[in-house]
Amino acid sequence: MFADEFSVQEQQKLVKFISENKTLIISDILKGRASFSAEWMLVILKLKDSDLKWTLKPINYVLNYFGNGEVCITDRGSIKIGKITLQRKGGDGGRKTAQMLQFKINPCLLLD
C-alpha cells in the first residue's frame, strides 16, 4: 500500500510515529549501529573522463543535512523525512521482497 491509501487517522498515526522516532530511523539508515557504524560519508561524482567532484563529510553533518525537515506524506503516497524518501519497494513481480521499504537519498546534494 501507499501511505495515501491509509485512512486519515492511520496517516496521522504513521506520521506521528515516524516523527517521534525520526532521529533513530535516520541514524540507522545512514550511519548504522555498533562497531561498524559509519563516521564519514564519501561522495564521488564522475561525469566525464576528466570531470571529477568529491566530498568527504562527517556523518553528523550528513545526518543533519538529510534529516532536517518535516515528516510528511507526498502526493504520490511516499513519506518524506527531511530530504529522505521512504517508499514501498514494489516491482519485484510479487516476491516477498516487494513488501519491504526502501529509503532514498540523493548523495550528490552534499557536493554543493
N, CA, C and O atoms as CSV, one atom per row, in Angstrom:
chain,resi,resn,atom,element,x,y,z
A,1,MET,N,N,0.832,-1.190,0.000
A,1,MET,CA,C,0.000,0.000,0.000
A,1,MET,C,C,0.874,1.251,0.000
A,1,MET,O,O,1.993,1.248,0.515
A,2,PHE,N,N,0.360,2.278,-0.567
A,2,PHE,CA,C,0.986,3.586,-0.462
A,2,PHE,C,C,0.409,4.280,0.762
A,2,PHE,O,O,-0.704,3.962,1.183
A,3,ALA,N,N,1.137,5.212,1.333
A,3,ALA,CA,C,0.691,5.895,2.547
A,3,ALA,C,C,-0.602,6.673,2.324
A,3,ALA,O,O,-1.400,6.816,3.250
A,4,ASP,N,N,-0.824,7.182,1.106
A,4,ASP,CA,C,-2.054,7.930,0.860
A,4,ASP,C,C,-3.279,7.015,0.704
A,4,ASP,O,O,-4.398,7.505,0.556
A,5,GLU,N,N,-3.074,5.705,0.735
A,5,GLU,CA,C,-4.181,4.755,0.699
A,5,GLU,C,C,-4.693,4.445,2.104
A,5,GLU,O,O,-5.731,3.800,2.247
A,6,PHE,N,N,-3.989,4.889,3.140
A,6,PHE,CA,C,-4.428,4.712,4.521
A,6,PHE,C,C,-5.522,5.721,4.825
A,6,PHE,O,O,-5.656,6.729,4.131
A,7,SER,N,N,-6.304,5.450,5.862
A,7,SER,CA,C,-7.286,6.436,6.319
A,7,SER,C,C,-6.531,7.642,6.878
A,7,SER,O,O,-5.340,7.550,7.176
A,8,VAL,N,N,-7.215,8.749,7.014
A,8,VAL,CA,C,-6.587,9.964,7.537
A,8,VAL,C,C,-6.054,9.709,8.942
A,8,VAL,O,O,-4.971,10.182,9.286
A,9,GLN,N,N,-6.795,8.972,9.752
A,9,GLN,CA,C,-6.358,8.660,11.115
A,9,GLN,C,C,-5.095,7.800,11.091
A,9,GLN,O,O,-4.175,8.039,11.873
A,10,GLU,N,N,-5.039,6.804,10.208
A,10,GLU,CA,C,-3.849,5.960,10.090
A,10,GLU,C,C,-2.652,6.758,9.600
A,10,GLU,O,O,-1.532,6.543,10.063
A,11,GLN,N,N,-2.876,7.680,8.667
A,11,GLN,CA,C,-1.794,8.536,8.175
A,11,GLN,C,C,-1.231,9.389,9.306
A,11,GLN,O,O,-0.017,9.546,9.430
A,12,GLN,N,N,-2.114,9.933,10.122
A,12,GLN,CA,C,-1.672,10.763,11.241
A,12,GLN,C,C,-0.856,9.948,12.236
A,12,GLN,O,O,0.160,10.423,12.743
A,13,LYS,N,N,-1.296,8.723,12.518
A,13,LYS,CA,C,-0.554,7.850,13.436
A,13,LYS,C,C,0.823,7.504,12.867
A,13,LYS,O,O,1.817,7.489,13.593
A,14,LEU,N,N,0.871,7.226,11.558
A,14,LEU,CA,C,2.131,6.881,10.906
A,14,LEU,C,C,3.107,8.052,10.944
A,14,LEU,O,O,4.273,7.880,11.299
A,15,VAL,N,N,2.641,9.222,10.584
A,15,VAL,CA,C,3.494,10.417,10.599
A,15,VAL,C,C,3.959,10.724,12.023
A,15,VAL,O,O,5.111,11.105,12.230
A,16,LYS,N,N,3.075,10.560,12.996
A,16,LYS,CA,C,3.440,10.796,14.397
A,16,LYS,C,C,4.525,9.812,14.836
A,16,LYS,O,O,5.508,10.212,15.461
A,17,PHE,N,N,4.352,8.525,14.511
A,17,PHE,CA,C,5.335,7.508,14.882
A,17,PHE,C,C,6.697,7.819,14.274
A,17,PHE,O,O,7.717,7.770,14.961
A,18,ILE,N,N,6.710,8.139,12.986
A,18,ILE,CA,C,7.982,8.435,12.315
A,18,ILE,C,C,8.611,9.701,12.884
A,18,ILE,O,O,9.826,9.757,13.076
A,19,SER,N,N,7.801,10.709,13.155
A,19,SER,CA,C,8.321,11.958,13.733
A,19,SER,C,C,8.949,11.719,15.101
A,19,SER,O,O,10.005,12.270,15.410
A,20,GLU,N,N,8.292,10.890,15.925
A,20,GLU,CA,C,8.810,10.614,17.267
A,20,GLU,C,C,10.094,9.787,17.228
A,20,GLU,O,O,10.913,9.875,18.143
A,21,ASN,N,N,10.275,8.988,16.180
A,21,ASN,CA,C,11.442,8.105,16.066
A,21,ASN,C,C,12.394,8.533,14.950
A,21,ASN,O,O,13.245,7.755,14.518
A,22,LYS,N,N,12.245,9.750,14.496
A,22,LYS,CA,C,12.988,10.266,13.345
A,22,LYS,C,C,14.501,10.166,13.521
A,22,LYS,O,O,15.196,9.713,12.612
A,23,THR,N,N,15.013,10.572,14.652
A,23,THR,CA,C,16.457,10.555,14.878
A,23,THR,C,C,17.009,9.143,14.780
A,23,THR,O,O,18.029,8.924,14.127
A,24,LEU,N,N,16.355,8.188,15.414
A,24,LEU,CA,C,16.803,6.793,15.384
A,24,LEU,C,C,16.707,6.213,13.973
A,24,LEU,O,O,17.610,5.498,13.537
A,25,ILE,N,N,15.627,6.512,13.262
A,25,ILE,CA,C,15.448,6.000,11.899
A,25,ILE,C,C,16.553,6.524,10.990
A,25,ILE,O,O,17.182,5.752,10.267
A,26,ILE,N,N,16.786,7.818,11.025
A,26,ILE,CA,C,17.799,8.436,10.165
A,26,ILE,C,C,19.190,7.907,10.507
A,26,ILE,O,O,19.989,7.619,9.616
A,27,SER,N,N,19.466,7.785,11.776
A,27,SER,CA,C,20.762,7.263,12.191
A,27,SER,C,C,20.952,5.818,11.728
A,27,SER,O,O,22.033,5.454,11.265
A,28,ASP,N,N,19.923,5.006,11.849
A,28,ASP,CA,C,20.023,3.612,11.422
A,28,ASP,C,C,20.263,3.476,9.923
A,28,ASP,O,O,21.071,2.646,9.505
A,29,ILE,N,N,19.581,4.273,9.107
A,29,ILE,CA,C,19.720,4.090,7.661
A,29,ILE,C,C,20.987,4.722,7.096
A,29,ILE,O,O,21.516,4.245,6.091
A,30,LEU,N,N,21.478,5.779,7.720
A,30,LEU,CA,C,22.660,6.447,7.176
A,30,LEU,C,C,23.963,6.087,7.897
A,30,LEU,O,O,25.026,6.046,7.279
A,31,LYS,N,N,23.878,5.833,9.178
A,31,LYS,CA,C,25.078,5.599,9.975
A,31,LYS,C,C,25.257,4.131,10.346
A,31,LYS,O,O,26.366,3.599,10.297
A,32,GLY,N,N,24.150,3.480,10.718
A,32,GLY,CA,C,24.242,2.106,11.202
A,32,GLY,C,C,24.494,2.087,12.695
A,32,GLY,O,O,24.492,3.124,13.359
A,33,ARG,N,N,24.714,0.876,13.215
A,33,ARG,CA,C,24.924,0.720,14.658
A,33,ARG,C,C,26.156,-0.131,14.934
A,33,ARG,O,O,26.690,-0.798,14.047
A,34,ALA,N,N,26.581,-0.090,16.163
A,34,ALA,CA,C,27.646,-0.942,16.702
A,34,ALA,C,C,29.012,-0.576,16.134
A,34,ALA,O,O,29.239,0.565,15.730
A,35,SER,N,N,29.904,-1.531,16.105
A,35,SER,CA,C,31.302,-1.255,15.781
A,35,SER,C,C,31.531,-0.880,14.320
A,35,SER,O,O,32.558,-0.285,13.995
A,36,PHE,N,N,30.609,-1.209,13.448
A,36,PHE,CA,C,30.788,-0.880,12.026
A,36,PHE,C,C,29.998,0.343,11.587
A,36,PHE,O,O,29.791,0.549,10.391
A,37,SER,N,N,29.555,1.152,12.535
A,37,SER,CA,C,28.797,2.344,12.164
A,37,SER,C,C,29.712,3.349,11.468
A,37,SER,O,O,30.889,3.483,11.804
A,38,ALA,N,N,29.147,4.039,10.504
A,38,ALA,CA,C,29.927,4.991,9.701
A,38,ALA,C,C,30.232,6.252,10.490
A,38,ALA,O,O,29.417,6.708,11.292
A,39,GLU,N,N,31.406,6.807,10.258
A,39,GLU,CA,C,31.772,8.083,10.859
A,39,GLU,C,C,31.914,9.179,9.800
A,39,GLU,O,O,31.942,10.366,10.125
A,40,TRP,N,N,32.003,8.768,8.530
A,40,TRP,CA,C,32.172,9.697,7.416
A,40,TRP,C,C,31.336,9.217,6.236
A,40,TRP,O,O,30.997,8.037,6.153
A,41,MET,N,N,31.001,10.128,5.323
A,41,MET,CA,C,30.373,9.752,4.055
A,41,MET,C,C,31.185,10.364,2.924
A,41,MET,O,O,31.413,11.573,2.886
A,42,LEU,N,N,31.613,9.515,2.012
A,42,LEU,CA,C,32.360,9.937,0.837
A,42,LEU,C,C,31.434,9.878,-0.364
A,42,LEU,O,O,30.797,8.853,-0.611
A,43,VAL,N,N,31.354,10.977,-1.116
A,43,VAL,CA,C,30.552,11.045,-2.335
A,43,VAL,C,C,31.483,11.438,-3.469
A,43,VAL,O,O,32.201,12.434,-3.385
A,44,ILE,N,N,31.460,10.640,-4.532
A,44,ILE,CA,C,32.269,10.916,-5.721
A,44,ILE,C,C,31.351,10.956,-6.924
A,44,ILE,O,O,30.544,10.048,-7.125
A,45,LEU,N,N,31.470,12.006,-7.727
A,45,LEU,CA,C,30.675,12.150,-8.948
A,45,LEU,C,C,31.627,12.297,-10.117
A,45,LEU,O,O,32.409,13.246,-10.182
A,46,LYS,N,N,31.555,11.353,-11.037
A,46,LYS,CA,C,32.389,11.403,-12.233
A,46,LYS,C,C,31.455,11.463,-13.431
A,46,LYS,O,O,30.775,10.488,-13.750
A,47,LEU,N,N,31.428,12.620,-14.093
A,47,LEU,CA,C,30.528,12.822,-15.224
A,47,LEU,C,C,31.188,12.476,-16.554
A,47,LEU,O,O,30.578,11.827,-17.404
A,48,LYS,N,N,32.408,12.899,-16.730
A,48,LYS,CA,C,33.161,12.633,-17.949
A,48,LYS,C,C,34.525,12.099,-17.558
A,48,LYS,O,O,34.829,11.972,-16.372
A,49,ASP,N,N,35.337,11.790,-18.532
A,49,ASP,CA,C,36.647,11.217,-18.232
A,49,ASP,C,C,37.497,12.099,-17.326
A,49,ASP,O,O,38.227,11.590,-16.475
A,50,SER,N,N,37.410,13.412,-17.498
A,50,SER,CA,C,38.285,14.292,-16.722
A,50,SER,C,C,37.552,15.023,-15.591
A,50,SER,O,O,38.196,15.560,-14.690
A,51,ASP,N,N,36.231,15.050,-15.626
A,51,ASP,CA,C,35.470,15.777,-14.606
A,51,ASP,C,C,35.214,14.887,-13.402
A,51,ASP,O,O,34.599,13.827,-13.517
A,52,LEU,N,N,35.690,15.328,-12.252
A,52,LEU,CA,C,35.510,14.564,-11.027
A,52,LEU,C,C,35.246,15.541,-9.890
A,52,LEU,O,O,36.013,16.477,-9.666
A,53,LYS,N,N,34.145,15.306,-9.173
A,53,LYS,CA,C,33.846,16.082,-7.969
A,53,LYS,C,C,33.747,15.097,-6.817
A,53,LYS,O,O,33.267,13.977,-6.987
A,54,TRP,N,N,34.202,15.517,-5.647
A,54,TRP,CA,C,34.085,14.646,-4.493
A,54,TRP,C,C,33.998,15.471,-3.229
A,54,TRP,O,O,34.402,16.633,-3.192
A,55,THR,N,N,33.466,14.853,-2.199
A,55,THR,CA,C,33.423,15.470,-0.884
A,55,THR,C,C,33.451,14.379,0.171
A,55,THR,O,O,32.965,13.269,-0.051
A,56,LEU,N,N,34.013,14.699,1.294
A,56,LEU,CA,C,34.059,13.804,2.448
A,56,LEU,C,C,33.469,14.575,3.616
A,56,LEU,O,O,34.020,15.590,4.040
A,57,LYS,N,N,32.337,14.087,4.139
A,57,LYS,CA,C,31.636,14.808,5.207
A,57,LYS,C,C,31.539,13.937,6.466
A,57,LYS,O,O,31.378,12.721,6.368
A,58,PRO,N,N,31.635,14.550,7.632
A,58,PRO,CA,C,31.409,13.801,8.868
A,58,PRO,C,C,29.959,13.321,8.927
A,58,PRO,O,O,29.058,14.012,8.451
A,59,ILE,N,N,29.733,12.158,9.500
A,59,ILE,CA,C,28.400,11.563,9.482
A,59,ILE,C,C,27.367,12.421,10.213
A,59,ILE,O,O,26.196,12.417,9.833
A,60,ASN,N,N,27.769,13.151,11.248
A,60,ASN,CA,C,26.797,14.006,11.939
A,60,ASN,C,C,26.302,15.132,11.041
A,60,ASN,O,O,25.133,15.512,11.107
A,61,TYR,N,N,27.181,15.666,10.208
A,61,TYR,CA,C,26.760,16.663,9.227
A,61,TYR,C,C,25.746,16.049,8.263
A,61,TYR,O,O,24.722,16.659,7.954
A,62,VAL,N,N,26.041,14.840,7.792
A,62,VAL,CA,C,25.167,14.136,6.839
A,62,VAL,C,C,23.798,13.854,7.465
A,62,VAL,O,O,22.767,14.061,6.825
A,63,LEU,N,N,23.790,13.385,8.707
A,63,LEU,CA,C,22.525,13.106,9.401
A,63,LEU,C,C,21.679,14.369,9.504
A,63,LEU,O,O,20.475,14.336,9.248
A,64,ASN,N,N,22.305,15.478,9.879
A,64,ASN,CA,C,21.570,16.747,9.975
A,64,ASN,C,C,21.106,17.234,8.615
A,64,ASN,O,O,19.979,17.710,8.474
A,65,TYR,N,N,21.969,17.118,7.613
A,65,TYR,CA,C,21.646,17.612,6.282
A,65,TYR,C,C,20.429,16.892,5.699
A,65,TYR,O,O,19.484,17.533,5.239
A,66,PHE,N,N,20.456,15.571,5.721
A,66,PHE,CA,C,19.364,14.811,5.123
A,66,PHE,C,C,18.149,14.692,6.034
A,66,PHE,O,O,17.031,14.535,5.546
A,67,GLY,N,N,18.345,14.763,7.340
A,67,GLY,CA,C,17.237,14.534,8.261
A,67,GLY,C,C,16.458,15.751,8.683
A,67,GLY,O,O,15.324,15.626,9.145
A,68,ASN,N,N,17.045,16.946,8.534
A,68,ASN,CA,C,16.318,18.147,8.935
A,68,ASN,C,C,15.157,18.411,7.995
A,68,ASN,O,O,15.307,18.389,6.773
A,69,GLY,N,N,14.021,18.657,8.572
A,69,GLY,CA,C,12.815,18.926,7.795
A,69,GLY,C,C,11.641,18.143,8.349
A,69,GLY,O,O,11.777,17.352,9.282
A,70,GLU,N,N,10.510,18.378,7.762
A,70,GLU,CA,C,9.267,17.765,8.226
A,70,GLU,C,C,9.148,16.312,7.799
A,70,GLU,O,O,9.809,15.862,6.864
A,71,VAL,N,N,8.297,15.598,8.502
A,71,VAL,CA,C,7.845,14.274,8.079
A,71,VAL,C,C,6.470,14.489,7.466
A,71,VAL,O,O,5.566,15.004,8.124
A,72,CYS,N,N,6.312,14.094,6.207
A,72,CYS,CA,C,5.032,14.303,5.534
A,72,CYS,C,C,4.799,13.217,4.485
A,72,CYS,O,O,5.724,12.519,4.071
A,73,ILE,N,N,3.554,13.096,4.073
A,73,ILE,CA,C,3.170,12.162,3.016
A,73,ILE,C,C,3.081,12.943,1.715
A,73,ILE,O,O,2.412,13.974,1.645
A,74,THR,N,N,3.756,12.449,0.691
A,74,THR,CA,C,3.785,13.150,-0.598
A,74,THR,C,C,2.508,12.871,-1.392
A,74,THR,O,O,1.697,12.024,-1.019
A,75,ASP,N,N,2.356,13.598,-2.485
A,75,ASP,CA,C,1.201,13.404,-3.372
A,75,ASP,C,C,1.180,12.019,-3.993
A,75,ASP,O,O,0.119,11.532,-4.382
A,76,ARG,N,N,2.344,11.375,-4.091
A,76,ARG,CA,C,2.447,10.053,-4.711
A,76,ARG,C,C,2.371,8.917,-3.692
A,76,ARG,O,O,2.519,7.751,-4.057
A,77,GLY,N,N,2.142,9.244,-2.423
A,77,GLY,CA,C,1.956,8.228,-1.402
A,77,GLY,C,C,3.214,7.773,-0.699
A,77,GLY,O,O,3.167,6.835,0.097
A,78,SER,N,N,4.340,8.415,-0.974
A,78,SER,CA,C,5.574,8.116,-0.260
A,78,SER,C,C,5.650,8.998,0.982
A,78,SER,O,O,4.815,9.881,1.177
A,79,ILE,N,N,6.633,8.760,1.799
A,79,ILE,CA,C,6.821,9.555,3.009
A,79,ILE,C,C,8.166,10.261,2.909
A,79,ILE,O,O,9.175,9.643,2.569
A,80,LYS,N,N,8.177,11.542,3.202
A,80,LYS,CA,C,9.417,12.320,3.220
A,80,LYS,C,C,9.821,12.548,4.670
A,80,LYS,O,O,9.018,12.979,5.498
A,81,ILE,N,N,11.078,12.249,4.956
A,81,ILE,CA,C,11.675,12.551,6.256
A,81,ILE,C,C,12.818,13.505,5.943
A,81,ILE,O,O,13.928,13.066,5.643
A,82,GLY,N,N,12.558,14.791,6.008
A,82,GLY,CA,C,13.556,15.768,5.568
A,82,GLY,C,C,13.811,15.582,4.084
A,82,GLY,O,O,12.895,15.714,3.272
A,83,LYS,N,N,15.065,15.274,3.719
A,83,LYS,CA,C,15.422,15.061,2.312
A,83,LYS,C,C,15.476,13.568,1.959
A,83,LYS,O,O,15.998,13.199,0.907
A,84,ILE,N,N,14.942,12.716,2.831
A,84,ILE,CA,C,14.940,11.269,2.622
A,84,ILE,C,C,13.536,10.837,2.214
A,84,ILE,O,O,12.551,11.233,2.837
A,85,THR,N,N,13.453,10.027,1.170
A,85,THR,CA,C,12.167,9.488,0.740
A,85,THR,C,C,12.057,8.046,1.201
A,85,THR,O,O,12.959,7.238,0.980
A,86,LEU,N,N,10.947,7.736,1.840
A,86,LEU,CA,C,10.641,6.391,2.296
A,86,LEU,C,C,9.473,5.901,1.460
A,86,LEU,O,O,8.431,6.552,1.400
A,87,GLN,N,N,9.644,4.745,0.808
A,87,GLN,CA,C,8.557,4.222,-0.022
A,87,GLN,C,C,8.581,2.710,-0.018
A,87,GLN,O,O,9.574,2.083,0.351
A,88,ARG,N,N,7.462,2.136,-0.437
A,88,ARG,CA,C,7.423,0.681,-0.542
A,88,ARG,C,C,8.286,0.275,-1.718
A,88,ARG,O,O,8.382,1.003,-2.706
A,89,LYS,N,N,8.910,-0.881,-1.614
A,89,LYS,CA,C,9.850,-1.310,-2.640
A,89,LYS,C,C,9.120,-1.648,-3.944
A,89,LYS,O,O,9.350,-0.997,-4.963
A,90,GLY,N,N,8.253,-2.643,-3.922
A,90,GLY,CA,C,7.486,-2.999,-5.115
A,90,GLY,C,C,8.361,-3.420,-6.277
A,90,GLY,O,O,9.584,-3.477,-6.157
A,91,GLY,N,N,7.733,-3.715,-7.397
A,91,GLY,CA,C,8.456,-4.012,-8.626
A,91,GLY,C,C,9.227,-5.309,-8.638
A,91,GLY,O,O,10.126,-5.478,-9.462
A,92,ASP,N,N,8.905,-6.231,-7.753
A,92,ASP,CA,C,9.628,-7.500,-7.682
A,92,ASP,C,C,8.794,-8.676,-8.177
A,92,ASP,O,O,9.070,-9.819,-7.813
A,93,GLY,N,N,7.795,-8.421,-8.988
A,93,GLY,CA,C,6.992,-9.498,-9.542
A,93,GLY,C,C,6.258,-10.318,-8.494
A,93,GLY,O,O,6.058,-11.519,-8.675
A,94,GLY,N,N,5.854,-9.683,-7.404
A,94,GLY,CA,C,5.101,-10.365,-6.370
A,94,GLY,C,C,5.933,-11.121,-5.351
A,94,GLY,O,O,5.376,-11.750,-4.451
A,95,ARG,N,N,7.251,-11.076,-5.472
A,95,ARG,CA,C,8.100,-11.756,-4.483
A,95,ARG,C,C,7.982,-11.078,-3.117
A,95,ARG,O,O,7.524,-9.940,-3.018
A,96,LYS,N,N,8.392,-11.775,-2.089
A,96,LYS,CA,C,8.312,-11.282,-0.716
A,96,LYS,C,C,9.064,-9.949,-0.538
A,96,LYS,O,O,8.669,-9.115,0.278
A,97,THR,N,N,10.137,-9.758,-1.300
A,97,THR,CA,C,10.922,-8.525,-1.167
A,97,THR,C,C,10.126,-7.294,-1.593
A,97,THR,O,O,10.489,-6.175,-1.230
A,98,ALA,N,N,9.051,-7.479,-2.354
A,98,ALA,CA,C,8.227,-6.335,-2.764
A,98,ALA,C,C,7.481,-5.732,-1.580
A,98,ALA,O,O,6.905,-4.651,-1.704
A,99,GLN,N,N,7.481,-6.400,-0.448
A,99,GLN,CA,C,6.798,-5.900,0.748
A,99,GLN,C,C,7.726,-5.084,1.638
A,99,GLN,O,O,7.310,-4.599,2.690
A,100,MET,N,N,8.961,-4.932,1.231
A,100,MET,CA,C,9.941,-4.193,2.027
A,100,MET,C,C,9.831,-2.689,1.769
A,100,MET,O,O,9.159,-2.245,0.838
A,101,LEU,N,N,10.502,-1.934,2.606
A,101,LEU,CA,C,10.596,-0.488,2.431
A,101,LEU,C,C,11.963,-0.143,1.866
A,101,LEU,O,O,12.932,-0.874,2.070
A,102,GLN,N,N,12.034,0.969,1.159
A,102,GLN,CA,C,13.332,1.469,0.727
A,102,GLN,C,C,13.427,2.955,1.059
A,102,GLN,O,O,12.447,3.697,0.988
A,103,PHE,N,N,14.636,3.358,1.421
A,103,PHE,CA,C,14.921,4.742,1.753
A,103,PHE,C,C,15.815,5.285,0.655
A,103,PHE,O,O,16.799,4.646,0.279
A,104,LYS,N,N,15.480,6.463,0.136
A,104,LYS,CA,C,16.255,7.038,-0.965
A,104,LYS,C,C,16.778,8.415,-0.582
A,104,LYS,O,O,16.068,9.241,-0.007
A,105,ILE,N,N,18.047,8.632,-0.921
A,105,ILE,CA,C,18.653,9.954,-0.784
A,105,ILE,C,C,19.369,10.255,-2.104
A,105,ILE,O,O,19.635,9.361,-2.907
A,106,ASN,N,N,19.664,11.516,-2.298
A,106,ASN,CA,C,20.497,11.921,-3.419
A,106,ASN,C,C,21.816,12.409,-2.830
A,106,ASN,O,O,21.915,13.571,-2.434
A,107,PRO,N,N,22.834,11.545,-2.764
A,107,PRO,CA,C,24.101,11.930,-2.132
A,107,PRO,C,C,24.791,13.084,-2.832
A,107,PRO,O,O,25.613,13.765,-2.217
A,108,CYS,N,N,24.483,13.325,-4.098
A,108,CYS,CA,C,25.121,14.430,-4.828
A,108,CYS,C,C,24.742,15.789,-4.250
A,108,CYS,O,O,25.421,16.781,-4.515
A,109,LEU,N,N,23.673,15.847,-3.468
A,109,LEU,CA,C,23.320,17.101,-2.818
A,109,LEU,C,C,24.421,17.575,-1.880
A,109,LEU,O,O,24.541,18.773,-1.620
A,110,LEU,N,N,25.217,16.658,-1.376
A,110,LEU,CA,C,26.324,17.022,-0.486
A,110,LEU,C,C,27.460,17.711,-1.216
A,110,LEU,O,O,28.326,18.303,-0.571
A,111,LEU,N,N,27.485,17.655,-2.533
A,111,LEU,CA,C,28.557,18.259,-3.314
A,111,LEU,C,C,28.457,19.777,-3.407
A,111,LEU,O,O,29.438,20.439,-3.744
A,112,ASP,N,N,27.302,20.330,-3.118
A,112,ASP,CA,C,27.118,21.783,-3.249
A,112,ASP,C,C,27.776,22.543,-2.133
A,112,ASP,O,O,27.711,23.772,-2.101
